[in-house]
Amino acid sequence: LDIMLNHYMSRGLISEETYRTCAEYLRSKQIENNSQ
């Protein structure tokens, strides 16, 4: 999924702000998964 986000950002399909929001969301999800 990170690869897809990087791809979208490099294409200019999403803004850096959107990228950051997604990255933060993914990180929080990963932390949830790791703590279970």
N, CA, C and O atoms as a GROMACS GRO file, in nm:
protein
  144
    1LEU      N    1   0.084  -0.120   0.000
    1LEU     CA    2   0.000   0.000   0.000
    1LEU      C    3   0.087   0.126   0.000
    1LEU      O    4   0.054   0.224  -0.066
    2ASP      N    5   0.199   0.122   0.073
    2ASP     CA    6   0.291   0.235   0.071
    2ASP      C    7   0.339   0.263  -0.070
    2ASP      O    8   0.350   0.378  -0.112
    3ILE      N    9   0.367   0.155  -0.144
    3ILE     CA   10   0.414   0.170  -0.282
    3ILE      C   11   0.309   0.242  -0.365
    3ILE      O   12   0.341   0.329  -0.446
    4MET      N   13   0.182   0.204  -0.345
    4MET     CA   14   0.073   0.270  -0.418
    4MET      C   15   0.066   0.418  -0.385
    4MET      O   16   0.048   0.501  -0.473
    5LEU      N   17   0.080   0.450  -0.255
    5LEU     CA   18   0.076   0.591  -0.214
    5LEU      C   19   0.190   0.669  -0.277
    5LEU      O   20   0.169   0.780  -0.327
    6ASN      N   21   0.310   0.611  -0.276
    6ASN     CA   22   0.424   0.678  -0.338
    6ASN      C   23   0.400   0.698  -0.486
    6ASN      O   24   0.434   0.802  -0.542
    7HIS      N   25   0.341   0.598  -0.550
    7HIS     CA   26   0.311   0.604  -0.693
    7HIS      C   27   0.213   0.717  -0.721
    7HIS      O   28   0.234   0.797  -0.812
    8TYR      N   29   0.106   0.723  -0.642
    8TYR     CA   30   0.006   0.829  -0.660
    8TYR      C   31   0.068   0.966  -0.641
    8TYR      O   32   0.040   1.059  -0.717
    9MET      N   33   0.152   0.980  -0.538
    9MET     CA   34   0.209   1.110  -0.509
    9MET      C   35   0.304   1.152  -0.621
    9MET      O   36   0.306   1.268  -0.660
   10SER      N   37   0.382   1.058  -0.671
   10SER     CA   38   0.476   1.092  -0.778
   10SER      C   39   0.402   1.131  -0.905
   10SER      O   40   0.452   1.209  -0.986
   11ARG      N   41   0.282   1.077  -0.922
   11ARG     CA   42   0.200   1.112  -1.039
   11ARG      C   43   0.123   1.241  -1.016
   11ARG      O   44   0.065   1.297  -1.109
   12GLY      N   45   0.123   1.288  -0.891
   12GLY     CA   46   0.050   1.410  -0.859
   12GLY      C   47  -0.100   1.385  -0.844
   12GLY      O   48  -0.179   1.478  -0.850
   13LEU      N   49  -0.138   1.259  -0.823
   13LEU     CA   50  -0.280   1.226  -0.809
   13LEU      C   51  -0.332   1.261  -0.670
   13LEU      O   52  -0.450   1.290  -0.651
   14ILE      N   53  -0.241   1.258  -0.573
   14ILE     CA   54  -0.280   1.301  -0.439
   14ILE      C   55  -0.180   1.405  -0.392
   14ILE      O   56  -0.064   1.405  -0.433
   15SER      N   57  -0.225   1.494  -0.306
   15SER     CA   58  -0.137   1.597  -0.253
   15SER      C   59  -0.051   1.538  -0.141
   15SER      O   60  -0.078   1.430  -0.090
   16GLU      N   61   0.053   1.613  -0.106
   16GLU     CA   62   0.140   1.566   0.002
   16GLU      C   63   0.061   1.556   0.133
   16GLU      O   64   0.088   1.470   0.216
   17GLU      N   65  -0.036   1.646   0.148
   17GLU     CA   66  -0.118   1.645   0.269
   17GLU      C   67  -0.198   1.515   0.277
   17GLU      O   68  -0.206   1.452   0.383
   18THR      N   69  -0.257   1.476   0.164
   18THR     CA   70  -0.334   1.352   0.160
   18THR      C   71  -0.242   1.234   0.188
   18THR      O   72  -0.278   1.141   0.261
   19TYR      N   73  -0.122   1.238   0.129
   19TYR     CA   74  -0.025   1.131   0.149
   19TYR      C   75   0.007   1.117   0.298
   19TYR      O   76   0.011   1.007   0.352
   20ARG      N   77   0.031   1.231   0.362
   20ARG     CA   78   0.065   1.228   0.504
   20ARG      C   79  -0.050   1.173   0.587
   20ARG      O   80  -0.028   1.093   0.678
   21THR      N   81  -0.171   1.214   0.555
   21THR     CA   82  -0.288   1.165   0.628
   21THR      C   83  -0.299   1.014   0.616
   21THR      O   84  -0.324   0.944   0.714
   22CYS      N   85  -0.281   0.964   0.494
   22CYS     CA   86  -0.287   0.819   0.471
   22CYS      C   87  -0.175   0.748   0.545
   22CYS      O   88  -0.197   0.643   0.605
   23ALA      N   89  -0.056   0.805   0.542
   23ALA     CA   90   0.059   0.743   0.607
   23ALA      C   91   0.036   0.734   0.757
   23ALA      O   92   0.065   0.632   0.819
   24GLU      N   93  -0.015   0.842   0.816
   24GLU     CA   94  -0.044   0.841   0.960
   24GLU      C   95  -0.148   0.735   0.992
   24GLU      O   96  -0.135   0.662   1.090
   25TYR      N   97  -0.251   0.727   0.909
   25TYR     CA   98  -0.358   0.630   0.929
   25TYR      C   99  -0.302   0.487   0.922
   25TYR      O  100  -0.333   0.403   1.006
   26LEU      N  101  -0.219   0.462   0.820
   26LEU     CA  102  -0.162   0.330   0.805
   26LEU      C  103  -0.075   0.294   0.925
   26LEU      O  104  -0.077   0.182   0.974
   27ARG      N  105   0.002   0.393   0.972
   27ARG     CA  106   0.091   0.367   1.083
   27ARG      C  107   0.010   0.331   1.207
   27ARG      O  108   0.046   0.239   1.280
   28SER      N  109  -0.100   0.402   1.231
   28SER     CA  110  -0.182   0.373   1.348
   28SER      C  111  -0.244   0.235   1.337
   28SER      O  112  -0.259   0.164   1.436
   29LYS      N  113  -0.281   0.197   1.216
   29LYS     CA  114  -0.338   0.063   1.194
   29LYS      C  115  -0.232  -0.044   1.221
   29LYS      O  116  -0.262  -0.146   1.282
   30GLN      N  117  -0.109  -0.021   1.175
   30GLN     CA  118  -0.002  -0.118   1.196
   30GLN      C  119   0.026  -0.134   1.344
   30GLN      O  120   0.049  -0.246   1.392
   31ILE      N  121   0.024  -0.023   1.417
   31ILE     CA  122   0.048  -0.029   1.561
   31ILE      C  123  -0.061  -0.111   1.628
   31ILE      O  124  -0.033  -0.192   1.717
   32GLU      N  125  -0.186  -0.090   1.587
   32GLU     CA  126  -0.298  -0.167   1.642
   32GLU      C  127  -0.276  -0.316   1.616
   32GLU      O  128  -0.294  -0.398   1.706
   33ASN      N  129  -0.239  -0.350   1.493
   33ASN     CA  130  -0.220  -0.489   1.457
   33ASN      C  131  -0.105  -0.552   1.536
   33ASN      O  132  -0.114  -0.668   1.576
   34ASN      N  133   0.002  -0.476   1.557
   34ASN     CA  134   0.118  -0.529   1.628
   34ASN      C  135   0.089  -0.551   1.775
   34ASN      O  136   0.148  -0.641   1.837
   35SER      N  137   0.001  -0.471   1.833
   35SER     CA  138  -0.023  -0.479   1.977
   35SER      C  139  -0.120  -0.591   2.012
   35SER      O  140  -0.135  -0.624   2.129
   36GLN      N  141  -0.185  -0.649   1.915
   36GLN     CA  142  -0.282  -0.755   1.943
   36GLN      C  143  -0.212  -0.889   1.959
   36GLN      O  144  -0.277  -0.991   1.982
   0.00000   0.00000   0.00000
